[in-house]
Amino acid sequence: MAALLALVYFGNRGSDAADEAAREAANPFPAAEYRLTVPKTLLDGEYDLIKDGSSEANADAEKSGYGAGPDARNVKAVLGSYNGTSTTGNSGLVVTGMYGEFRNPAQPRDSLLDGMRKAEGMSEPKPARTITPPGSDVDLECTVMLSKDEDGTATVPVCAWGDANTAAYVAFLTPADAAQDPDSVDLDAIAQQVVKVREEIRQPIN
């Protein structure tokens, strides 16, 4: 599962000043109102933080030149890995995301999912679904991926969102010996959990 702890793909490369000025005039950037955090627990204490990799993710993004535009600016990375507590058994959760100002929120959302798809050992048996959980103000792209490593093949349900200030995916990790048939995964239930994670990590900028 180590591949899931890397921010594989991070936004678009920058554009020249003239192109940017024209784009800003036609489609201004949204105000920066929200950020993403990496709390000590998630889902009402069901998952405990084991690593906050946000600093490393930011350094990798800056080194690669990603996150500067043309439709994203002031971008910061967020990366957190969590272990399940006694209520969730031998499981884990990974949050990989970014916050800033996004003119096209679907782009960072889809880029993050594409990065996960390209990670070593990952495959996607079926196309992603768009799910809007009851009460949610954002559409989620949800899918079930398979992660193959030396321990076997594990089932990894994942949902991603993108809004004007934040984009992230939440992946639920289970051991290979507890892997599910991808067709049996209730993605609607996963989407509801991801909406709760979003509520916990997406915070107003003070």
N, C-alpha and C positions, 0 to 999 in steps of 0.2 A: 504493500500500500504506500510505500515511500514516494512513489511518483505523484501521488495526490497532494503531497505537501509542498509542491513546487508551483510557483505562479508561471505556468508554461507560456502563456500568451498574454500580452498586456497592451491593449489599445492599438492605436495607429501612430505611425511616425508623423512628424511635423510637416508643415507646408510652408511655402514662402510667404512673405509679408503681404504682398499684393493679393494673393488668393485668400489669405486669412481676412483681410479687411473687407473684401467683397462678401465673403461668407458671413462675417459678423453683421454686416449691414442687412443682409437678407434674412438671417436666422441667428439672432443674438443668443449668447450663452445664457442659461438660466442662472438665477442667483444661487450662491452657495449657502444652503440652509441646513443640510444634514451631513453627517459623517458616519463612518462605521467604526465600531469599537470591538475589542476582543475581551469580553467579560470573563470572570473566573469560572462561571458556570453558565450553562444554557438549558433551555426548556425546563425552567423551574427546578434546577438542581439535578436533572437527570444525567447531565454530562459535565465533567470537570476538565478544565483547561490543563493540558500537559505541555503545550509549547505555543508561544506567540512568536511566529516567524515574520512578523510584519516588517521589521527593520531590514532583514535579509531580502525580503521580496522587493522592498523599495530600492535597495541598492542594486539588485539585479535589473529592475526596470529602468533605472537611471542609466546604468551601464549600457543597456541595450538601446536606449534612445526611445523607448516606448512611452506612451501616455501623454505626449505633448500636443496632439491634435491629429487631424484638423477639426475634429468634433469633440475633443476632450481637452480640458486644461486643469491645471492645479491638481493633478491626480496623485493620490497616495494609495499604496497597497495595504491590504489587510490579509493576514494569513494566520489562522488558528486551528490547532488540532486538539481534540477532546477525547477522553475516555469515558465510556459509560460507567455509571455507578451500579450499585447492587440492584436497582430497579430496572436497568436496561440490559444486564448481563454483560457478556464479553463482546462489547460492541464499541464503535467509535464514531466520531463525526468530524468532518473537516469543513471549515469555512474559508473560501478563497474569494477575495473581492477587491474592489477599489472604490474610492470616493473622490469627488471633485465636482466638475461641472460638465454635463454631457448633453450635447444638442440632439443626439440620436441615441436614446437610452438602450434601444435594442442592440446596438452595435457592441458595446462592452459586454453586455449579457451574453450575446452569441459568441463573442471572441473568447470569453472565459470557458464556455462549454466546448468550443472547438479545441482550446488548449488541452482540456482534460481528455478529449477524444484522441489527441495526438500523443498523449503520454505513453511511455513504454508499457506494454502489457495490457493496455486498455482496448476494449472492443465494445460495439454497440449493436446488439442483435436487432433492434427495431428503432424506427425514427422517433424523435422526441414528440411529445404532446404539449399543446398549450392548455394550461389549466388556470382558471380564475377561481380560487376558493371563495366560498360565501363570505361576504364582508371585506374581501381584499380590494385594495385600490390599485393593484398591479397584476398583470398577467405573469404567470410563471411558465418557463419552458422546462418540462420534466421528462426524464428518461431513465432507463435502467441500463447501466453499463456493467461489463464483466472485467474484473481485474485478475490477470494471471501472473503468478510469481512462483517461487520455489515451493510454497506451501499449497499450491493448488489454484483453483479459480473461485473467486468470491463475487457475490452479487453486490452491486453498488447503486442503489437508487439515488438520484440526484435531481434537484430543481434549482433553477437560476432565475433571478429577476434583474431588471434594469429600470431605473427611474432617473429623474433629472440630476440627482446628486450621488446615487449609489448603484452599484452593480455587484452581484456576488452569486456564487453557487454554494449550496450546502449538500455535501455528500455524506451518506450514512454508510458506515463500514461494518461488515460482519466477517468473522473468520471464514476461511474456505470450507471448513467442515460444517458450517451452518448456512451455506449458500442456498438461496432460493431459486426456483425456476423463475426467470424474468417475467414470464406471463402471469405468475401468481402474485407479483408485487402490486400492492394497492397504491398506485401513484397519487390518487386523490387524497389519501390519508397522509402520504409523504408531503404533498403540497401544503396541507394544513399545518404540518409541523414546521415547514420552512417559513411560512408566514409568521409563525410565532417566533422563530429565530430572528427573522427580519425585525420584528417589533422590539426584540431584546437588544440587538446590536446597532440598529439605526437610530441615532440620537441627534437632537437639534444641536447646531453649533451655537455655543454661548457667546 
